[in-house]
Amino acid sequence: MPKFPDFADKRVIDRHLDRLDTRGVARRDFLALASAGVAASAAATAMGWPAVAVADPSGKIAYLAWSASTEYNQLVGKGAGAAAAALGMGYTLLDGQIDAGRQLNQFEELATTQATGGFFNILDGSALRRVSQLADASKVYFGAVWDSLPWFTPFDGAGYYTLYANPEEDVAHRGVSEALLQAVSDKFGGGKVVALTGSPGGWCETARNRGREEALAKFPNIKLVDQLPGKWLREESLRATEDLLTRNKDIVGIITQNDDEAQGAIAALRNVGLKAGEDVLVAGADGTSLGAKAVRAGRQIATSGNSPVFTGALFATRIFDVAHGWVPRAAERQLYWRATVVTKDNVDGYIDRYVDNGDTEPFDYRRMSKVLHPDDWDPQADLYPLDLERHWLGYPKPADWSPPKAYAEARANGEFEKVKAEYADHYKIKFDGPSPNRKA
């Protein structure tokens, strides 16, 4: 067995950093990598022994957004870029321009550049099967948020599909819808509401619709009379809202599926001489900057505080960690996080941390990393394992479907409960509290 160098010696570390391709790995990180079992592998590579390198040659990650025109995707990109910079990695945002084929081509091109990885907000979840094949062939890690091929899991995509994660959307949108419906009851005593949906058939739309319906069931004095797809876009939602207002009289509320849609609805109300927040109440989702500011201004009743910046940071950090030797357990490859319902009562704190925060980043990105902080990592959100049966509620199972073996074993042997408890124990920097970077 070869004898490894003394990594307590600064000169030894510097010598290996010089010899290895270590873009993105600073001296101060090297010992943290060693604690994750990677530094020894790096030394082996430098000495000619079979092993993996410390970092991918390009040290670059990409966010493959279905459209860069939405504020949500812009903010996800902001979070991914900030986390990548903190981790010493390169970063790029790729605009899918509302074209699933383009997104697939972008990932294929990314794979040929030997990038470390990328993550999707993909327009058509069915493309993830092909993405998984490309990732395994090129050894490029990837993750996905929101939509997916129903019942398709990271386990079906083999080892390089490292993370599928979302806010628990039916719960989040139920809370947002209840806030709007309660406001409608308080102000108007009930009445008629309409809805803007997302992209028909997608998981996010389905989950948010379910949450909305669960909320409506609690308010028999309020009736949902009509709905049209806003397709997550402001202009589409403006036109859809104009149609809804033409088709339905005496509307007192509009439940939309994201804050870009809410902005479109607010603009449509203004165009016909109605005031959002006074004549008609509006709710959104995702916790974008414009959404939060609309809540504070009274034009919007509520949004779900997912923090798009957190989305970007979560996936960027995961790709960094797996590229540097950390191996997630089965229960860690599919995750939910708990969003907050943002209303006039808590919007000021949300804006202070996530919107009007200047140069103060809302998260300690390096502390999200289990490689850099093996003992005191902090998810900085309430993260917990995703239940497949609950997640795909309403989608018929394929005839030959059965739970992936690793997933089933993790459910049976208590790994799910262990991971949930472990993440809760490490969750110190609260999602709805002040930024960890804000000076006292």
C-alpha positions in Angstrom: 0.0 0.0 0.0 1.5 3.4 -1.0 2.2 5.9 1.7 0.3 9.1 1.3 1.9 12.5 1.9 1.4 14.5 5.1 -1.5 16.7 4.2 -1.0 18.7 7.5 2.0 20.2 5.8 1.1 23.4 3.8 4.0 22.9 1.4 2.6 19.4 0.5 -0.9 20.8 -0.2 0.6 23.6 -2.4 2.6 21.1 -4.4 -0.4 18.9 -5.1 -2.6 21.8 -6.0 0.1 22.8 -8.5 0.3 19.4 -10.1 -3.4 18.6 -10.2 -6.1 20.2 -12.4 -7.8 21.8 -9.4 -9.8 24.8 -10.8 -12.3 25.5 -8.1 -10.3 24.0 -5.2 -8.6 26.5 -3.0 -5.9 25.6 -0.4 -8.3 26.1 2.4 -10.7 23.6 0.8 -8.1 20.9 0.4 -8.3 19.6 3.9 -12.0 19.7 3.8 -11.9 17.5 0.8 -9.5 15.2 2.6 -12.1 14.8 5.3 -14.6 13.7 2.6 -12.1 11.1 1.4 -11.1 12.8 -1.8 -7.7 14.3 -1.1 -6.1 10.9 -0.9 -7.6 10.1 -4.3 -6.2 13.4 -5.6 -2.8 12.5 -4.4 -3.1 9.1 -6.0 -3.9 10.7 -9.3 -0.8 13.0 -9.1 1.4 10.0 -8.4 0.0 7.9 -11.2 -2.2 5.6 -9.3 -5.7 4.8 -10.5 -8.2 7.2 -8.9 -10.5 10.1 -9.6 -9.4 13.7 -9.8 -10.3 16.3 -7.2 -12.3 18.4 -9.7 -13.6 18.1 -13.2 -11.3 19.6 -15.8 -13.7 22.4 -16.7 -15.0 23.2 -13.2 -18.2 24.6 -14.8 -21.9 24.1 -14.1 -24.8 25.3 -16.1 -28.5 26.1 -15.3 -30.6 25.0 -18.3 -33.7 27.2 -17.9 -36.8 26.6 -20.0 -37.0 30.3 -20.5 -34.7 33.1 -19.2 -37.5 35.6 -19.7 -39.2 34.8 -16.4 -38.1 36.5 -13.2 -38.2 33.1 -11.5 -35.6 31.6 -13.8 -33.4 34.7 -13.6 -33.3 34.5 -9.8 -32.6 30.8 -9.9 -29.6 31.7 -12.2 -28.6 34.3 -9.7 -28.5 31.8 -6.9 -26.6 29.2 -8.9 -24.1 31.8 -10.0 -23.5 33.1 -6.5 -23.1 29.5 -5.1 -20.7 28.6 -7.9 -18.6 31.6 -7.3 -18.4 30.8 -3.6 -17.4 27.3 -4.4 -14.8 28.4 -6.9 -16.6 27.1 -10.0 -17.5 28.6 -13.4 -21.1 29.1 -14.2 -23.4 29.8 -17.2 -27.2 30.1 -17.7 -28.5 28.5 -20.9 -31.8 29.8 -22.2 -34.1 27.1 -23.6 -36.4 29.7 -25.2 -39.5 27.5 -24.4 -38.1 24.7 -26.5 -37.5 21.2 -25.0 -35.5 20.1 -28.0 -33.2 23.1 -27.6 -32.7 22.2 -23.9 -31.8 18.7 -24.8 -29.3 20.0 -27.4 -27.8 22.4 -24.9 -27.1 19.6 -22.5 -25.6 17.4 -25.2 -23.3 20.3 -26.1 -22.5 20.8 -22.4 -21.6 17.2 -22.1 -19.1 17.4 -24.9 -17.3 20.3 -23.1 -16.6 18.0 -20.1 -18.4 20.4 -17.8 -18.9 19.2 -14.2 -22.7 19.3 -14.6 -25.9 21.1 -15.1 -29.4 21.3 -13.7 -32.8 21.7 -15.5 -36.0 23.5 -15.1 -37.1 21.5 -18.2 -40.1 22.3 -20.4 -40.8 18.7 -21.2 -40.0 16.2 -18.5 -39.9 13.3 -20.9 -36.6 14.6 -22.2 -34.9 13.6 -18.9 -34.7 10.0 -20.0 -32.4 11.0 -22.9 -30.6 13.5 -20.6 -29.8 10.6 -18.2 -28.3 8.5 -21.1 -26.1 11.4 -22.2 -25.0 12.1 -18.6 -24.0 8.6 -18.0 -22.2 8.3 -21.3 -20.2 11.6 -20.7 -19.9 11.4 -16.9 -21.6 14.8 -16.4 -23.8 15.2 -13.3 -27.2 16.7 -13.6 -30.3 17.5 -11.5 -33.9 18.6 -12.2 -36.4 20.9 -10.5 -40.2 20.9 -11.2 -41.4 18.9 -14.1 -40.3 15.3 -14.9 -41.5 12.3 -16.7 -44.1 10.8 -14.3 -42.7 8.0 -12.1 -39.2 8.5 -13.6 -36.6 8.8 -10.8 -32.9 9.5 -10.5 -32.5 5.8 -9.9 -33.8 5.1 -13.4 -31.2 7.5 -14.7 -28.3 5.7 -13.0 -25.5 7.4 -11.1 -25.2 10.8 -12.8 -28.8 11.9 -12.2 -27.9 13.1 -8.7 -30.9 15.1 -7.5 -34.6 15.7 -8.3 -35.9 18.4 -5.9 -38.9 20.7 -5.5 -40.8 22.6 -2.9 -43.7 20.5 -1.6 -46.0 22.4 -3.9 -49.5 21.2 -3.0 -48.9 22.3 0.6 -47.3 25.6 -0.4 -50.1 26.5 -2.9 -52.8 25.4 -0.5 -51.4 28.0 2.0 -51.2 30.7 -0.7 -54.8 30.0 -1.9 -56.1 29.9 1.7 -54.6 33.4 2.3 -56.4 34.8 -0.8 -59.7 33.0 -0.1 -59.7 34.3 3.5 -59.0 37.8 2.3 -61.9 37.5 -0.2 -64.2 36.3 2.6 -63.1 39.1 4.9 -63.4 41.9 2.2 -66.4 40.7 0.1 -68.0 38.0 2.2 -67.3 35.5 -0.6 -68.0 35.5 -4.3 -66.6 34.3 -7.6 -62.9 33.7 -8.3 -61.0 32.6 -11.4 -57.6 30.9 -11.9 -54.6 31.0 -14.1 -53.0 27.6 -14.5 -49.5 26.7 -15.7 -48.5 24.2 -18.5 -51.3 21.6 -18.7 -50.3 18.2 -17.4 -47.0 19.2 -15.8 -46.3 18.1 -12.2 -46.0 21.6 -10.9 -49.3 22.7 -12.3 -51.0 19.5 -11.1 -49.6 19.9 -7.6 -50.5 23.6 -7.3 -54.0 22.8 -8.7 -54.5 20.2 -6.0 -53.4 22.6 -3.3 -55.8 25.3 -4.7 -58.7 22.8 -4.7 -58.0 21.7 -1.2 -58.1 25.3 -0.1 -61.4 26.0 -2.0 -63.0 23.1 -0.2 -62.7 25.1 3.1 -64.6 28.1 1.7 -68.1 27.1 0.5 -68.9 30.8 0.1 -66.4 31.1 -2.7 -66.7 29.5 -6.1 -64.1 28.9 -8.8 -66.0 29.8 -12.0 -63.4 29.7 -14.7 -59.7 29.1 -15.5 -57.2 29.4 -18.4 -53.6 28.5 -18.8 -51.1 31.4 -18.2 -48.2 29.0 -19.0 -46.0 30.6 -16.4 -45.5 33.8 -18.5 -46.5 37.4 -18.0 -47.8 38.2 -21.5 -49.8 34.9 -21.8 -51.3 35.6 -18.4 -52.3 39.2 -19.3 -54.2 37.9 -22.3 -55.7 35.0 -20.4 -56.9 37.3 -17.6 -58.5 39.7 -20.1 -60.4 36.7 -21.5 -61.5 35.6 -18.1 -62.7 39.1 -17.2 -64.7 39.3 -20.4 -66.3 35.9 -19.9 -67.1 36.3 -16.2 -68.6 39.3 -14.4 -68.2 40.3 -10.7 -64.9 38.5 -10.2 -63.4 39.2 -6.8 -60.2 37.0 -6.8 -57.6 35.5 -9.2 -55.4 32.6 -8.1 -52.4 32.3 -10.3 -49.7 29.7 -10.4 -46.6 31.9 -10.2 -45.6 35.5 -9.7 -45.0 36.2 -13.4 -48.6 35.1 -14.0 -49.7 37.3 -11.1 -47.9 40.3 -12.7 -49.8 39.6 -15.9 -53.1 39.5 -14.1 -52.4 42.7 -12.2 -51.6 44.4 -15.5 -54.8 43.1 -17.1 -56.8 44.5 -14.2 -55.2 47.8 -14.6 -56.0 47.9 -18.3 -59.7 47.6 -17.6 -59.7 50.1 -14.8 -59.7 47.7 -11.9 -57.3 47.9 -8.9 -55.5 44.8 -7.8 -55.8 44.5 -4.0 -59.0 46.6 -3.9 -61.4 45.6 -6.6 -60.0 42.1 -7.3 -57.5 40.2 -5.0 -54.6 38.3 -6.6 -52.3 35.6 -5.3 -49.1 34.2 -6.9 -46.3 31.7 -6.1 -42.5 31.3 -6.1 -41.5 34.4 -4.0 -39.9 36.4 -6.8 -38.8 40.0 -6.2 -41.7 41.5 -8.1 -44.1 39.2 -6.3 -42.8 40.1 -2.9 -42.9 43.8 -3.7 -46.5 43.4 -4.9 -47.5 41.8 -1.6 -45.9 44.7 0.3 -47.7 47.2 -1.9 -51.0 45.5 -1.4 -51.5 44.6 -5.1 -51.0 40.9 -4.3 -52.3 39.0 -1.2 -49.7 36.3 -1.0 -46.9 34.3 -2.7 -45.1 31.1 -1.8 -41.6 32.0 -0.5 -39.7 29.2 -2.3 -36.8 31.6 -2.8 -35.7 30.9 -6.3 -32.1 31.8 -5.2 -32.2 28.8 -2.9 -33.2 26.6 -5.8 -30.1 27.6 -7.7 -27.8 27.3 -4.7 -29.1 23.8 -3.8 -28.4 22.3 -7.2 -25.1 24.1 -7.7 -23.9 22.8 -4.3 -25.1 19.3 -5.0 -23.2 19.1 -8.2 -20.0 20.5 -6.5 -20.3 17.9 -3.8 -20.8 14.8 -6.0 -18.1 16.0 -8.3 -15.7 16.1 -5.3 -16.4 12.6 -4.1 -19.5 12.9 -1.8 -22.0 10.1 -2.5 -25.7 10.8 -1.6 -27.7 8.1 0.1 -30.9 6.9 -1.7 -33.1 9.1 0.5 -31.0 12.2 -0.5 -31.5 11.8 -4.3 -35.1 13.1 -4.2 -35.9 15.9 -1.9 -38.7 18.4 -1.0 -38.2 21.7 0.8 -40.8 23.6 2.8 -41.8 27.0 1.4 -43.1 29.8 3.5 -46.4 31.6 2.8 -45.5 35.3 2.3 -48.2 37.8 3.2 -48.3 41.4 4.4 -47.5 40.0 7.9 -44.0 38.7 7.0 -43.2 40.2 3.7 -40.8 42.8 5.1 -38.4 40.2 6.4 -38.6 38.2 3.2 -37.8 41.3 1.1 -34.9 42.3 3.5 -33.3 38.9 3.0 -34.1 37.9 -0.6 -35.0 41.1 -2.5 -33.5 44.4 -1.3 -30.4 42.7 0.1 -27.8 44.6 -1.8 -24.5 42.8 -1.7 -25.6 40.6 1.3 -26.1 37.1 0.0 -29.1 35.4 1.5 -27.2 32.1 2.1 -23.9 30.8 3.3 -23.3 28.8 0.2 -20.1 27.2 1.3 -21.8 25.8 4.4 -24.4 24.1 2.2 -21.6 21.9 1.0 -21.1 18.5 2.8 -17.6 18.3 1.3 -16.4 21.7 2.6 -18.3 21.3 5.9 -18.6 17.6 6.6 -19.5 18.1 10.3 -21.3 21.5 10.3 -23.0 21.6 6.9 -26.4 23.4 7.0 -29.1 23.0 4.3 -30.5 26.4 5.3 -34.0 25.2 4.5 -36.3 22.5 5.8 -35.2 19.7 3.4 -36.6 16.2 3.6 -36.9 13.0 1.4 -39.6 13.0 -1.3 -42.3 10.3 -1.1 -42.9 9.0 -4.7 -46.4 7.8 -4.1 -47.5 11.2 -2.8 -45.4 13.1 -5.4 -47.1 11.5 -8.4 -50.6 11.5 -6.9 -53.0 11.7 -9.8 -50.7 10.2 -12.4 -51.5 6.6 -13.4 -48.6 4.3 -12.7 -47.0 2.6 -15.8 -48.2 -1.0 -16.0 -44.8 -2.4 -15.2 -43.8 0.2 -12.6 -42.4 -0.8 -9.2 -40.4 1.3 -6.7 -36.7 1.4 -7.5 -34.8 -1.1 -5.4 -32.6 1.4 -3.7 -35.6 3.6 -2.9 -37.6 0.7 -1.6 -34.8 -0.5 0.6 -34.3 3.0 2.0 -38.0 3.2 2.9 -37.9 -0.2 4.5 -34.7 0.1 6.6 -35.4 3.4 8.2 -33.0 5.5 6.0 -35.8 8.0 5.2 -36.5 8.8 8.8 -32.7 8.9 9.6 -32.1 11.4 6.7 -35.1 13.5 7.7 -33.9 13.7 11.3 -30.3 14.4 10.3 -31.2 17.3 8.0 -33.5 18.7 10.7 -30.6 18.6 13.2 -28.3 20.4 10.8 -30.9 23.0 9.9 -29.6 26.0 11.9 -29.7 29.0 9.5 -33.5 29.4 9.2 -35.1 29.9 5.8 -37.4 32.6 7.1 -34.9 34.3 9.3 -32.2 36.9 8.6 -29.4 36.3 6.2 -26.4 34.6 7.9 -24.2 37.2 6.2 -25.9 40.2 7.6 -23.8 42.0 10.2 -25.4 42.5 13.6 
